[in-house]
């Protein structure tokens, strides 16, 4: 087999190994993602709880980067300090070593069983979680199969002079070994895959024990690079990655001069080269955890000093009027939250206009903007919700408490409007563009009429929200009923065109009906801002059912639970 063929085979089998690890990670996230986040939340109390929470989650996910991203989201929400998140990271570093320990045993023979059982669960599983666990099983089987194929590829060429000379050159400099393994880990996005590959090379005696240990150090160091890059402009995430880099970098600097005696100690513990590296990988991270678990507070201060909080980028989803640093009086805080909600109204208005323009012009770029704006709307919704939740912890008088509920409910309804636009209407417009469909002129006019009515409703809702005017609230509810009637008229007109066998109407029937339905749903969410005002004035009926007193029956309407 030529050298080029060997390298191609190795690259393909390493890719299979990475894909198997990815399937395990994604399957676990889909099956237990919410439960894992809840389990991580148990680490808020102290560093030891955080350490074991990080260890347990990463042992299941096999991705310390994913655990770090979860921790960062808790930091951003104010539920976790940087020191606690660093304790989670220490546990995550240990957790990644556990699968390596398991895979040092010869379990390659059961790879087909994992793949077969996983396929059956994925194809025949009646529940979503069964399918996700089937995905996990297939991933484990692919990892075992990839390791077996890598060994089978390396064995025939392990005595090749060229291969020996290449790895002899690499093995001569531990710093070079660390750098190469760190680079591979960055490219592979997985320290587990690189450590398993180094274990395979060591088992075939292609690299020396000292070089293999140095590569394990490099895999630990390189695992920080994806974490730092994934942080982007997120300062808390960058601080967490920097703290991890300081921890692992310090460990590497301390371990490199001791590689020779450490290699001898590992050999004394176990004669199997793969077991030696797995033990070193685990002991290295345990030693770092023992060394830094009591130094996390000063380490967090150092990271915060190196990466101070800069000015918040003026993105559309960033709040402008509410801040975490100040605690204004409740009336001022409610006013600031209301101003942010009015920004959400403006964003919904732009989204509605972009949707109707994309529907008319078949512009995919406008639909892409729609998705981005929904993300910004979600971000602003979260900020307002957390702000209002913090206010509600204080003692509020009755008017302030009522206003807090009104602001929160309207904020939630606007976020739902964004979801309808992004998850439903955007998909409808994408289908129209994909299949090059055209609405009939009359159908297009009907949709535009509903859109114009909806824009008027949105402006009226903003006035009701801001001023609390009873007359405007009545008008808004009347507009909601008008939209209901408009939807009926649109559907009746559409059905009439279907009876006439109009080609455009037949082709776009499902799209037309779905658009009308979604626009009416949006109108209902927008009109909800009027309910608290009408309820307060006693003008809101408890039920839309007709009173049966006319039929001689006593009927007391009740609000549904």
C-alpha positions in Angstrom: 0.0 0.0 0.0 1.5 3.4 -1.0 2.1 6.1 1.5 -0.5 8.3 -0.1 -3.2 5.6 0.2 -2.3 5.0 3.9 -2.6 8.7 4.6 -6.0 8.9 2.8 -7.2 5.9 4.7 -6.0 7.3 8.0 -7.7 10.6 7.3 -11.0 8.9 6.4 -10.9 6.7 9.5 -10.1 9.7 11.8 -13.0 11.5 10.2 -15.2 8.5 11.0 -14.0 8.7 14.6 -14.9 12.4 14.8 -18.3 11.8 13.3 -19.0 9.0 15.8 -18.1 11.3 18.7 -20.3 14.0 17.1 -23.3 11.6 16.9 -22.8 10.6 20.6 -22.7 14.3 21.6 -25.7 15.4 19.5 -27.8 12.3 20.5 -27.3 13.0 24.2 -28.1 16.7 23.8 -31.3 15.9 22.0 -32.3 13.2 24.5 -31.3 14.8 27.7 -30.3 18.4 26.9 -32.8 20.0 29.3 -32.1 17.6 32.1 -28.3 18.2 31.8 -28.8 21.9 32.0 -30.9 21.4 35.2 -28.2 19.1 36.6 -25.6 21.7 35.9 -27.8 24.2 37.8 -27.1 22.2 40.9 -23.6 23.5 40.8 -24.6 27.0 41.7 -24.1 26.4 45.4 -20.3 25.9 45.8 -17.2 24.9 43.8 -17.3 21.3 44.8 -20.9 20.8 43.6 -20.0 22.7 40.4 -16.9 20.5 39.9 -18.9 17.3 40.1 -21.7 18.7 38.0 -19.2 19.6 35.3 -17.6 16.1 35.5 -20.9 14.3 35.3 -22.3 16.3 32.3 -19.1 16.1 30.3 -18.7 12.4 31.0 -22.1 12.0 29.2 -21.6 14.7 26.5 -17.9 14.1 25.8 -17.6 17.8 25.0 -16.1 20.2 27.5 -16.8 23.0 25.0 -20.5 22.3 25.2 -20.4 22.3 29.0 -18.5 25.6 28.9 -21.2 27.1 26.6 -23.9 26.0 29.2 -21.9 27.6 32.0 -21.5 30.8 30.0 -25.2 31.1 29.5 -25.7 30.9 33.2 -23.0 33.6 33.8 -24.8 35.9 31.3 -28.1 35.4 33.1 -26.4 36.2 36.4 -27.0 32.8 37.9 -23.4 31.7 38.1 -20.2 33.4 39.0 -17.0 33.1 37.0 -15.3 31.2 39.8 -18.1 28.7 39.9 -18.0 28.3 36.1 -14.2 27.6 36.4 -15.0 24.9 38.9 -17.4 23.4 36.3 -14.6 23.6 33.8 -12.2 21.7 36.1 -14.8 19.0 36.4 -15.4 19.0 32.6 -11.7 18.5 32.0 -11.8 15.4 34.2 -15.0 14.2 32.6 -13.5 14.1 29.1 -11.0 11.5 30.3 -13.5 8.9 31.3 -14.5 7.8 27.8 -10.8 7.5 27.0 -10.5 5.1 30.0 -13.3 3.0 28.8 -12.0 2.8 25.2 -8.5 1.5 26.3 -10.1 -1.9 26.8 -10.6 -4.1 23.7 -14.3 -3.5 23.0 -13.9 -3.3 19.2 -15.6 -6.7 18.7 -19.0 -5.3 19.9 -18.9 -2.3 17.5 -21.3 -4.0 15.1 -23.7 -4.7 18.0 -23.8 -1.0 18.9 -24.4 0.0 15.3 -27.1 -2.6 14.8 -29.0 -1.9 18.0 -28.7 1.8 17.3 -30.1 1.5 13.8 -33.1 -0.5 15.1 -33.8 2.0 17.8 -33.4 4.9 15.3 -35.7 3.4 12.7 -38.2 1.6 14.8 -38.2 3.7 18.0 -41.7 4.9 18.7 -40.5 7.8 20.9 -38.2 10.7 20.0 -35.9 9.8 22.9 -35.6 6.2 21.6 -34.4 7.5 18.3 -31.9 9.9 20.0 -30.5 7.0 22.1 -30.3 5.0 18.9 -28.2 7.8 17.4 -25.9 7.6 20.5 -25.5 3.8 20.1 -24.6 4.2 16.4 -22.0 6.9 17.4 -20.4 4.6 19.9 -20.2 1.8 17.4 -18.6 4.1 14.8 -16.0 5.3 17.3 -15.1 1.6 18.1 -15.1 0.7 14.4 -12.9 3.7 13.5 -10.3 2.8 16.2 -10.2 -0.7 14.9 -9.7 0.5 11.3 -7.0 2.9 12.3 -5.1 0.1 14.0 -5.5 -2.2 11.0 -4.2 0.5 8.7 -1.2 1.3 10.9 0.0 -2.2 11.7 1.2 -3.2 8.1 3.3 0.0 7.8 4.5 0.5 11.3 8.0 -0.8 10.4 8.3 1.4 7.3 11.5 3.4 7.5 9.9 6.6 6.2 7.2 6.5 8.9 9.7 5.7 11.5 12.0 8.6 10.5 9.0 11.0 10.4 7.9 10.1 14.0 11.5 10.0 15.2 11.8 13.6 14.0 8.6 14.6 15.8 9.5 12.7 19.0 12.8 14.5 19.4 11.2 17.7 20.7 8.5 17.7 23.4 7.5 21.3 22.7 7.0 20.4 19.0 4.9 17.4 20.1 2.7 19.6 22.3 2.3 22.1 19.5 1.4 19.5 16.8 -1.2 17.8 19.1 -2.7 21.1 20.1 -3.0 22.0 16.4 -4.7 18.6 15.6 -7.1 19.1 18.5 -8.0 22.5 17.3 -8.7 21.2 13.7 -10.5 18.1 15.0 -12.5 20.1 17.6 -12.1 17.1 19.9 -9.4 16.3 22.4 -10.9 12.8 22.9 -10.2 11.9 19.2 -6.6 13.1 19.3 -5.9 11.3 22.6 -7.4 8.1 21.2 -5.2 8.5 18.0 -2.1 9.0 20.1 -2.9 6.0 22.1 -3.2 3.9 18.9 0.2 5.2 17.7 1.8 4.4 21.1 0.3 0.9 21.2 2.0 0.2 17.8 5.3 1.7 19.2 5.4 4.3 16.5 6.0 7.1 19.0 8.1 7.0 22.1 6.3 7.1 25.5 7.7 10.6 26.2 6.5 11.9 22.9 3.0 10.3 23.5 2.8 12.0 26.9 3.7 15.3 25.3 1.0 14.9 22.7 -1.6 14.2 25.4 -0.5 17.5 27.0 -1.0 19.2 23.6 -4.5 17.7 23.2 -5.4 19.1 26.6 -4.0 22.5 25.7 -5.5 22.6 22.2 -9.0 21.8 23.5 -9.1 25.4 24.8 -8.7 26.9 21.3 -12.2 25.9 20.1 -13.7 27.2 23.4 -12.0 30.6 23.0 -13.1 30.9 19.3 -16.6 29.9 20.1 -16.8 32.8 22.6 -16.7 35.4 19.9 -17.3 38.8 21.4 -18.9 37.3 24.6 -16.6 38.6 27.4 -17.8 36.1 30.1 -17.2 33.2 27.7 -13.7 34.6 26.8 -12.9 34.9 30.5 -13.9 31.3 31.1 -11.8 30.1 28.2 -8.8 32.2 29.4 -9.1 30.7 32.9 -9.1 27.2 31.3 -6.0 28.2 29.2 -4.2 29.4 32.3 -5.0 26.2 34.2 -4.0 23.9 31.4 -1.0 26.0 30.3 0.4 26.0 33.8 -0.1 22.2 33.9 1.8 21.7 30.6 4.7 23.9 31.7 5.0 22.0 35.0 4.7 18.6 33.3 7.0 19.0 30.3 10.3 18.9 32.2 9.1 15.8 34.1 8.1 13.7 31.0 10.8 11.1 31.4 10.2 10.2 35.1 6.4 10.4 34.5 6.7 8.0 31.6 8.6 5.6 33.9 6.0 5.9 36.6 3.1 5.3 34.2 5.0 2.2 32.9 5.3 0.9 36.4 1.6 1.2 36.9 0.6 -0.6 33.7 2.6 -2.2 30.9 0.0 -1.4 28.3 1.0 1.8 26.4 -2.6 2.8 25.8 -3.5 2.4 29.5 -0.4 4.4 30.4 -1.6 7.4 28.3 -5.2 7.1 29.5 -4.0 7.0 33.2 -1.8 10.0 32.6 -4.6 11.9 30.9 -6.9 11.4 33.9 -4.2 12.0 36.5 -3.1 15.2 34.8 -6.5 16.7 34.9 -7.2 15.4 38.5 -3.9 17.1 39.6 -4.9 20.4 38.0 -8.3 20.2 39.7 -6.6 19.6 43.1 -4.1 22.4 42.4 -6.6 25.1 41.3 -9.8 24.3 43.1 -8.8 26.6 46.0 -7.5 29.3 43.7 -10.6 29.9 41.6 -11.6 33.3 43.1 -8.2 35.0 42.5 -8.0 33.3 39.1 -11.4 34.8 38.3 -10.2 38.2 39.3 -7.1 37.9 37.1 -9.2 36.9 34.1 -11.6 39.8 34.7 -8.7 42.2 34.9 -7.1 40.9 31.7 -10.5 41.0 29.9 -12.4 43.9 31.4 -16.0 44.5 30.4 -15.9 46.9 27.4 -18.7 48.9 25.9 -21.7 46.8 25.0 -22.0 46.5 21.2 -25.0 48.4 19.9 -26.7 45.3 18.4 -30.5 45.3 17.8 -31.0 42.7 20.5 -29.0 44.5 23.2 -31.2 46.4 25.7 -30.6 50.2 25.7 -32.6 51.3 28.7 -32.2 48.5 31.3 -28.8 47.6 32.8 -27.7 45.1 35.4 -25.4 47.5 37.2 -28.1 50.0 38.4 -31.1 49.3 40.6 -33.5 52.3 40.0 -36.8 52.7 41.8 -39.6 50.4 40.7 -41.5 53.1 38.7 -38.3 54.0 36.8 -37.4 50.4 36.2 -40.9 49.7 34.8 -40.6 52.7 32.5 -37.3 51.5 31.2 -38.7 48.1 30.6 -41.7 49.6 28.7 -39.3 51.5 26.5 -37.5 48.2 25.6 -40.9 46.7 24.8 -41.7 49.6 22.5 -38.4 48.7 20.7 -39.8 45.2 20.3 -42.9 46.7 18.7 -40.7 48.5 16.2 -38.8 45.2 15.5 -42.1 43.3 14.9 -43.2 46.1 12.5 -40.0 45.7 10.5 -40.4 41.9 10.4 -44.0 42.2 9.2 -42.9 44.6 6.4 -40.0 42.4 5.4 -42.3 39.4 5.2 -44.8 41.0 2.9 -42.0 42.4 0.7 -40.3 39.0 0.5 -43.6 37.4 -0.4 -44.1 40.0 -3.2 -40.5 40.0 -4.6 -39.3 36.4 -3.8 -36.3 37.9 -2.0 -34.4 35.3 0.1 -32.2 38.0 1.7 -35.3 39.5 3.3 -36.2 36.1 4.8 -32.7 35.7 6.1 -33.0 39.1 7.8 -36.3 37.9 9.3 -34.6 35.1 11.1 -31.8 37.4 12.4 -34.4 39.8 13.7 -36.2 37.0 15.5 -33.0 36.1 17.3 -32.6 39.8 18.3 -36.2 39.9 19.5 -35.7 36.7 21.6 -32.6 38.3 23.1 -34.4 41.5 24.0 -37.4 39.5 25.3 -35.0 37.5 27.7 -33.4 40.7 28.9 -36.8 42.4 29.7 -38.1 39.2 31.3 -35.1 38.9 33.6 -35.3 42.6 34.4 -39.0 42.4 35.4 -38.4 39.2 37.4 -35.8 41.1 39.4 -38.1 43.9 40.0 -40.9 41.6 41.2 -38.7 40.4 44.0 -39.0 43.8 45.7 -42.1 45.0 47.4 -44.3 46.7 44.8 -47.5 48.6 45.4 -50.6 47.4 43.6 -50.4 49.7 40.6 -46.7 48.9 40.0 -47.3 45.2 40.3 -50.2 45.4 37.8 -48.0 47.4 35.4 -45.2 44.8 35.8 -47.6 42.0 34.7 -48.9 44.1 31.8 -45.4 44.8 30.5 -44.3 41.2 30.9 -47.4 39.7 29.2 -47.1 42.1 26.2 -43.4 41.3 26.0 -44.1 37.6 25.9 -46.8 38.0 23.2 -44.5 40.1 21.0 -41.9 37.3 21.3 -44.6 34.8 20.2 -45.3 37.0 17.2 -41.6 36.9 16.3 -41.8 33.1 16.5 -44.8 32.9 14.2 -43.0 35.1 11.6 -39.8 33.1 11.8 -40.9 29.6 12.3 -44.1 29.6 10.2 -44.5 32.5 7.9 -40.8 32.5 6.8 -41.1 28.9 5.9 -44.2 29.5 3.9 -42.5 32.3 1.9 -39.5 30.0 1.4 -41.7 27.3 -0.1 -43.3 29.9 -2.4 -39.8 31.0 -3.6 -38.5 27.4 -3.9 -41.3 26.1 -6.0 -41.7 29.4 -7.9 -45.4 29.8 -7.1 -47.5 32.8 -7.7 -50.6 34.1 -5.9 -53.6 35.2 -8.0 -54.0 39.0 -8.1 -57.1 38.8 -5.9 -55.3 36.5 -3.5 -52.4 38.8 -3.2 -54.7 41.7 -2.5 -56.5 39.8 0.2 -53.2 39.1 2.0 -52.1 42.7 1.6 -55.4 43.8 3.1 -54.8 41.6 6.2 -51.3 42.9 6.4 -52.4 46.6 6.4 -55.0 45.9 9.1 -52.3 44.2 11.1 -50.0 47.2 10.9 -52.8 49.4 12.1 -53.4 47.1 15.0 -49.7 47.2 15.9 -49.6 51.0 16.0 -52.9 51.0 18.1 -51.5 48.4 20.5 -48.4 50.6 21.1 -50.7 53.5 22.0 -52.8 51.3 24.3 -49.6 49.9 25.9 -48.1 53.3 26.5 -51.1 55.4 27.5 -53.5 52.8 28.8 -56.4 54.5 27.1 -59.7 52.7 27.5 -61.2 54.0 24.3 -58.1 52.8 22.3 -58.3 49.4 24.1 -62.0 49.0 23.0 -61.0 50.0 19.4 -58.2 47.4 19.5 -60.6 44.6 20.4 -62.9 45.8 17.7 -60.0 45.6 15.3 -59.3 42.0 16.4 -62.9 41.1 15.5 -62.5 42.9 12.2 -59.4 40.8 11.5 -61.5 37.7 12.3 -64.1 38.7 9.8 -61.4 39.7 7.3 -59.9 36.2 7.6 -63.3 34.6 6.9 -63.8 36.8 3.9 -60.3 36.0 2.6 -60.9 32.2 3.0 -64.3 32.5 1.3 -62.8 34.4 -1.6 -60.1 31.8 -1.9 -62.6 28.9 -1.8 -64.6 30.6 -4.6 -61.4 30.8 -6.7 -60.8 27.2 -6.1 -64.3 26.3 -7.3 -63.5 28.3 -10.5 -60.3 26.1 -10.9 -58.0 29.1 -11.0 -54.5 27.7 -11.5 -52.7 30.1 -9.2 -55.2 29.5 -6.4 -55.0 25.7 -6.7 -51.2 25.7 -6.6 -51.0 28.1 -3.6 -54.0 26.9 -1.7 -52.2 25.6 1.4 -49.9 28.6 1.5 -52.7 31.0 1.2 -54.8 29.5 4.0 -51.7 29.2 6.3 -50.8 32.8 5.8 -54.3 34.0 6.7 -54.3 31.8 9.8 -51.0 33.0 11.0 -51.8 36.7 10.4 -55.0 36.3 12.5 -52.9 34.6 15.3 -50.6 37.6 15.2 -53.5 39.9 15.5 -54.8 38.0 18.6 -51.3 38.3 20.3 -51.2 42.0 19.5 -54.7 42.6 20.9 -53.9 41.0 24.2 -52.4 44.3 25.4 -56.0 45.6 25.7 -57.3 42.9 28.0 -55.9 44.1 31.3 -57.3 47.6 30.7 -60.8 46.3 29.8 -60.7 43.8 32.7 -59.8 46.6 35.1 -62.8 48.7 33.9 -65.2 45.7 34.1 -65.8 45.7 30.3 -64.3 42.3 29.6 -66.7 39.4 29.3 -65.7 36.2 31.1 -66.9 34.0 28.3 -67.8 34.4 24.7 -70.6 31.7 25.0 -74.1 33.0 24.7 -76.0 33.4 28.0 -78.6 30.6 28.2 -81.0 32.5 30.4 -83.0 33.1 27.3 -83.7 29.4 27.1 -84.9 29.4 30.7 -81.7 27.9 32.1 -79.6 29.4 34.8 -76.1 29.9 33.5 -73.2 31.5 35.3 -70.2 32.0 32.9 -66.8 31.2 34.3 -63.4 31.8 33.1 -61.6 28.6 32.0 -58.7 27.4 34.2 
